[in-house]
């Protein structure tokens, strides 16, 4: 026997479901810009740091003496320049001598700035508020320019990253609300903050990022998540999962009873999964969906179904 249900389409807020993962909004490896031996005690991974906190301190060596020398040369150059300017105004010195004194003054000013900058580079600081993902450089370690001091990670807010098939990408809009469920069961809410303009050349999918507040830092980098991005409302039918079937081409759909009381296969697209069944599109607003016996009838076969109450 064939059992069918009369289904009427309803308007629902469709959602695009993706498998994704969490990702830190920023991860920065702080590196040395000058050479020197570490003289600060190391901070251990997991430690909380604020923007500007010192992470690694290098031995200044002779840098303070270099600065004092540069400042003395600057004072001398300033005196020489003032004297040359005065003599030039009174006609006792050439403009060439004044220009040379000015160049020496500018060179001395640049030398002082370089010496001060070199001292500033001795202290490597946290670029933003976050957590250390690695220990800072060990006490006594000799660092060269480019050597790692520490890795700082920012988890508030946090990103949910998923990849959208090219046939679905036009459904996603910046700022669209989104939900995420972690593998732990925790549910989160955020908004779409980024949609890639170019696809992955191998998978032909587009990277999409959802930004989610994480003030308690309970969500970690790299957790698996199911992401649901809200899309434009659409009219869909709620059908029981048992009604779905495949045709000879492997397409997913249902069999319906047409106006001539014959079975007909209709391919569908699932837009939402619920405990009561699947919300699907592809059917007309009114349809008689075969829910029992659909596997035993073929397209065009006459059917005389009994009817059951719709899932809705």
Secondary structure, 3 states (H helix, E strand, C coil): CCEEEEEECEEEEEEEEEEEEEEEEEEEEEECCCCEEECCCCCCCCCEECCCCEEEEECCCCHHHHHHHHHHHHHHHHHHHHHHHHHHHHCCCCHHHHHHHHHHHHHHHHHHHHHHHHHHCCEEECCCCEEECCCCCCCCCEECCCCEEEEEEEEEEEEEEEEEECCCHHHCCCCCEEEEEECCCCEEEEEEEEECCCCCCCCCEEEEEEEECCCCCCCCCCCEEEEEEEEEEEEEEEECHHHCEECCCCCEEEEEECCCCEEEEEECEEEEEECCEEEEECCCCEEEEEEECHHHCCCCCECCCEEECCCC
